[in-house]
Amino acid sequence: MAKPAPDVEILTFNLSGAVLAARPYCNNEHYWQVYFDTNRLIRDTFAHARFPVPEQHYTVRGAEDLRLAKTA
């Protein structure tokens, strides 16, 4: 019996880019190994292709900053 090919689809888009769904098929007893191997392969492939990693930038303001903002 032929094994089905994995499904790879775009679920949605967000500020970081496309959100992919990768669904490889396997026997239930191999699920977790396939799950982790798939994620590792995706990470390694994207790193090799030099896809940018999303970053979040935060500004931490203290009480003095809040006082200055209220007087401005």
BELCORDA-V994978 format. One record per pair of residues at least 24 apart in sequence whose C-alpha atoms are under 10 Angstrom apart, sorted by the first residue. I is the first residue (numbers start at 1). J is the second residue. If there is no record, write none. Layout:
i=I j=J
i=I j=J
This chain:
i=15 j=54
i=16 j=52
i=16 j=53
i=16 j=54
i=16 j=55
i=16 j=56
i=17 j=54
